[in-house]
Amino acid sequence: MINNQKLLIIGGDARYLEVIEKLAAEDATVFLVGFDQISFDDSNVQQANLDTVDMSIIDAIILPVAGTNTAGEVEATFSDKTISLSEDLFRQTPEHCIVYTGTSNSFLDQAAASTNKKLVRLFARDDMAIYNSIPTAEGALKLAMDELDVTIHGSNVMVLGFGRVGITVARLFDSVGANVSVGVRNSADVARITEMGVKPVQLANLEKKIGDVDICINTIPHPVIDSKIISAMDKSTLLIDLASKPGGTDFEFAEQEGIKTLHALGLPGKTAPKSAGKIIARVLLELLEK
């Protein structure tokens, strides 16, 4: 139980409505900043502004999946107001206060370090990333179904990367009857891909293998789909990049070549916000109980 804890949630999208509900149900007091367009009936939930919250009682600050931008601004789907964080805000919190964010950047890293606050990056955790790969893969499947005029069953699908997201994507597309190949470098990954019953492709050979692909799904967060790879693609190929900004694709060149490209960020929050919110809440509750 996390009863009696004072939590401050700053910004977020529809996923955080589920987080709010789950945390309040555990008898924590949840202060909200950036949710002024929504009303809550739970007495454990209190609307607030950053300049009115007593930061000296806050046990944890919970930021959105994207954290902040490099200027310290927080995205808030349910507010028209600009919400900006500062090092001074962190400094006002108790010594034990922990800052939870999905991902971090130079602003958050610096603010936490200079105020001696523990910064927990939820999406750096294996459990969070694996749970979150499920709505991500389903979102990618939905995008492919919406964008193509052929069935996924029987389509040639190339998944680049075999990490926590790539594994789930490959398994899902395989389960609906796609002819799945997975591009990797590691020999152990080649063995595991083979064991799964899908086809391994060495990334060094990708240029030769990409020509007959209907759907290419990238999960590698560094440049991998360059001009050579794009030039070797059929013009009808659908390219879905799931990697975090800036992605692994030369988007400008793909556009020049007429390749349909989607940089599909934040799919869990768009396609399954309730389920994605439950995932975030589950991990947060585990951490807060400690």
Legacy VTK file of the C-alpha trace (Angstrom):
# vtk DataFile Version 3.0
C-alpha trace
ASCII
DATASET POLYDATA
POINTS 290 float
0.000 0.000 0.000
1.127 3.542 -0.671
-1.393 5.202 1.633
-0.405 8.579 3.077
2.113 9.256 0.319
1.818 12.650 -1.344
2.286 12.350 -5.099
2.450 15.112 -7.694
1.565 14.187 -11.280
2.562 16.879 -13.772
1.090 16.598 -17.259
0.529 13.539 -19.372
-1.920 12.066 -21.854
-4.863 9.649 -21.589
-2.611 6.957 -20.103
-2.260 9.014 -16.952
-5.993 8.993 -16.245
-5.564 5.311 -15.461
-2.436 6.037 -13.419
-4.314 8.633 -11.365
-7.165 6.220 -10.693
-4.873 3.382 -9.624
-2.712 5.515 -7.327
-5.693 7.227 -5.699
-7.284 3.812 -5.091
-4.260 2.934 -2.959
-5.063 5.877 -0.642
-2.250 8.120 -1.807
-2.985 11.831 -2.058
-2.547 12.699 -5.714
-1.994 16.345 -6.668
-2.544 17.103 -10.350
-1.017 19.822 -12.498
-2.051 19.952 -16.142
-5.440 18.260 -15.871
-7.670 21.327 -15.511
-9.940 20.223 -18.389
-11.023 17.123 -16.455
-12.886 16.726 -13.166
-12.284 13.934 -10.659
-14.709 12.678 -8.003
-12.143 10.870 -5.864
-11.375 12.801 -2.679
-7.759 11.598 -2.879
-7.288 13.560 -6.108
-6.673 17.301 -5.882
-6.305 19.744 -8.769
-3.467 22.212 -8.295
-1.081 24.691 -9.899
2.677 24.501 -9.588
2.761 27.784 -7.684
0.178 26.594 -5.114
1.467 23.087 -4.355
3.344 22.739 -1.065
6.394 21.036 -2.511
7.813 20.378 0.955
5.303 17.518 1.474
5.692 15.819 -1.905
7.106 12.289 -1.739
7.303 11.742 -5.494
6.926 13.713 -8.718
5.530 11.782 -11.682
6.203 13.171 -15.155
4.783 12.021 -18.511
6.308 9.357 -20.717
8.238 12.001 -22.667
9.375 13.793 -19.497
10.078 17.384 -20.521
11.568 19.147 -23.504
15.052 20.609 -23.194
13.577 23.865 -21.864
11.829 22.040 -19.014
8.329 22.297 -20.482
5.925 19.432 -19.851
3.348 18.280 -22.378
-0.157 18.230 -20.892
-2.942 16.873 -23.094
-5.666 18.074 -20.756
-4.548 21.671 -20.303
-4.005 24.716 -22.498
-1.498 26.168 -20.053
2.258 26.016 -20.482
3.829 24.039 -17.646
7.505 24.678 -17.029
9.693 22.953 -14.462
12.774 24.395 -12.824
15.602 23.248 -10.624
14.157 25.405 -7.859
10.967 23.327 -7.927
12.959 20.148 -7.302
14.947 21.921 -4.624
11.768 22.698 -2.657
10.901 19.001 -2.271
12.001 16.813 0.678
15.327 15.043 0.523
13.656 11.676 -0.082
11.486 12.890 -2.985
11.964 10.813 -6.153
11.266 12.026 -9.691
9.714 9.446 -12.033
9.743 10.021 -15.778
9.294 7.882 -18.859
12.455 9.118 -20.548
14.970 11.799 -19.672
17.042 14.493 -21.366
19.775 16.995 -20.555
17.392 19.289 -18.661
16.048 16.589 -16.342
19.442 14.978 -15.829
20.956 18.317 -14.852
18.024 19.376 -12.658
18.061 16.081 -10.747
21.840 16.049 -10.343
22.091 19.654 -9.142
19.309 19.181 -6.567
20.459 15.710 -5.491
17.185 14.047 -6.493
16.878 10.447 -7.600
15.595 10.331 -11.192
13.915 7.077 -12.249
13.527 6.498 -15.983
10.620 4.073 -16.193
11.142 3.158 -19.828
14.744 2.197 -19.173
13.423 -0.703 -17.090
13.128 -4.094 -18.776
9.728 -4.850 -17.252
8.209 -1.565 -18.420
9.685 -1.855 -21.906
8.504 -5.446 -22.334
4.979 -4.729 -21.081
4.846 -1.626 -23.272
5.998 -3.531 -26.344
2.574 -5.210 -26.490
0.471 -2.108 -27.267
3.352 -0.833 -29.413
3.268 -3.966 -31.589
-0.527 -3.922 -31.782
-0.389 -0.254 -32.771
2.091 -1.059 -35.547
-0.181 -3.836 -36.780
-3.154 -1.457 -36.818
-1.155 1.130 -38.779
-0.167 -1.493 -41.341
-3.758 -2.657 -41.730
-4.974 0.926 -42.153
-2.317 1.923 -44.683
-2.199 -1.129 -46.952
-4.758 -2.389 -49.434
-3.684 -6.002 -48.972
-3.924 -8.370 -46.014
-1.115 -8.686 -43.510
-1.485 -12.432 -43.903
0.916 -13.419 -46.653
2.697 -10.055 -46.712
6.491 -9.905 -46.509
7.442 -8.097 -43.301
10.950 -7.047 -42.317
11.490 -6.176 -38.644
14.765 -4.406 -37.909
16.098 -5.072 -34.429
15.444 -7.902 -31.995
15.251 -6.066 -28.688
12.298 -5.846 -26.354
10.048 -4.237 -28.964
11.399 -6.070 -31.999
10.736 -9.501 -30.484
7.094 -8.692 -29.738
6.549 -7.088 -33.164
8.037 -10.086 -34.975
5.985 -12.536 -32.938
2.715 -10.641 -33.491
3.095 -10.255 -37.259
4.123 -13.903 -37.519
1.012 -14.930 -35.577
-1.304 -13.279 -38.115
0.310 -15.061 -41.049
2.896 -12.585 -42.332
6.173 -13.845 -43.784
8.446 -12.298 -41.169
12.171 -11.646 -41.461
14.207 -9.986 -38.703
17.321 -7.945 -39.377
20.058 -8.327 -36.742
23.835 -8.441 -36.287
24.268 -10.763 -33.296
24.729 -14.482 -33.948
22.796 -15.368 -30.792
19.850 -13.356 -32.143
20.082 -15.264 -35.411
19.751 -18.515 -33.460
16.774 -17.297 -31.446
15.003 -15.919 -34.537
15.480 -19.266 -36.242
14.101 -21.060 -33.174
11.001 -18.844 -33.329
10.329 -20.022 -36.862
10.941 -16.695 -38.605
13.784 -15.765 -40.947
16.978 -14.060 -39.747
18.694 -11.516 -41.989
22.122 -10.064 -41.304
21.882 -6.268 -41.396
24.975 -6.252 -43.592
22.839 -7.985 -46.249
19.771 -5.793 -45.775
20.210 -3.910 -49.055
19.971 -7.189 -50.976
16.966 -8.477 -49.005
14.773 -5.356 -48.746
13.539 -5.279 -52.367
10.600 -7.684 -51.955
9.417 -6.374 -48.567
5.842 -5.073 -48.235
6.243 -3.686 -44.709
9.496 -2.628 -43.031
9.287 -1.968 -39.280
12.314 -0.414 -37.607
12.943 -0.637 -33.860
16.649 0.301 -33.891
17.212 3.768 -32.356
20.116 4.801 -34.581
20.543 5.320 -38.348
19.975 2.020 -40.135
17.593 2.768 -43.025
19.818 5.042 -45.077
19.641 6.158 -48.704
21.123 2.873 -49.975
18.493 0.788 -48.192
15.677 3.101 -49.243
16.831 3.086 -52.870
16.659 -0.715 -52.842
13.047 -0.738 -51.583
10.044 -1.197 -53.812
8.081 2.057 -54.090
5.017 0.376 -52.572
6.825 -0.579 -49.351
5.306 0.780 -46.143
8.015 1.911 -43.720
7.043 2.161 -40.032
9.726 3.492 -37.678
9.053 2.763 -33.997
12.398 4.041 -32.725
12.464 7.085 -30.465
13.482 10.444 -31.921
15.193 10.978 -34.265
14.427 7.409 -35.376
16.553 5.162 -37.531
15.330 6.314 -40.946
16.425 8.957 -43.422
12.880 10.331 -43.604
13.751 13.143 -46.003
15.269 10.768 -48.569
12.367 8.321 -48.164
9.936 11.124 -48.972
11.969 12.071 -52.042
11.824 8.463 -53.211
8.065 8.269 -52.705
8.238 5.681 -49.911
5.305 5.897 -47.495
6.935 6.442 -44.097
5.418 6.711 -40.627
7.444 7.701 -37.570
5.048 6.063 -35.144
5.915 7.467 -31.721
3.801 6.975 -28.605
1.641 4.217 -30.079
0.532 2.782 -26.701
-0.968 6.118 -25.683
-2.745 6.469 -29.011
-4.041 2.959 -29.622
-4.531 1.502 -26.129
-4.254 4.275 -23.514
-6.148 2.377 -20.823
-3.958 -0.719 -21.097
-0.811 1.391 -21.411
-1.853 3.381 -18.335
-2.321 0.189 -16.349
1.222 -0.833 -17.287
2.660 2.466 -16.042
0.561 2.300 -12.867
1.639 -1.284 -12.149
5.329 -0.417 -12.283
4.863 2.832 -10.340
2.971 1.067 -7.567
5.752 -1.493 -7.261
8.366 1.243 -6.977
6.365 3.451 -4.633
5.663 0.553 -2.276
9.416 0.124 -1.829
LINES 1 291
290 0 1 2 3 4 5 6 7 8 9 10 11 12 13 14 15 16 17 18 19 20 21 22 23 24 25 26 27 28 29 30 31 32 33 34 35 36 37 38 39 40 41 42 43 44 45 46 47 48 49 50 51 52 53 54 55 56 57 58 59 60 61 62 63 64 65 66 67 68 69 70 71 72 73 74 75 76 77 78 79 80 81 82 83 84 85 86 87 88 89 90 91 92 93 94 95 96 97 98 99 100 101 102 103 104 105 106 107 108 109 110 111 112 113 114 115 116 117 118 119 120 121 122 123 124 125 126 127 128 129 130 131 132 133 134 135 136 137 138 139 140 141 142 143 144 145 146 147 148 149 150 151 152 153 154 155 156 157 158 159 160 161 162 163 164 165 166 167 168 169 170 171 172 173 174 175 176 177 178 179 180 181 182 183 184 185 186 187 188 189 190 191 192 193 194 195 196 197 198 199 200 201 202 203 204 205 206 207 208 209 210 211 212 213 214 215 216 217 218 219 220 221 222 223 224 225 226 227 228 229 230 231 232 233 234 235 236 237 238 239 240 241 242 243 244 245 246 247 248 249 250 251 252 253 254 255 256 257 258 259 260 261 262 263 264 265 266 267 268 269 270 271 272 273 274 275 276 277 278 279 280 281 282 283 284 285 286 287 288 289
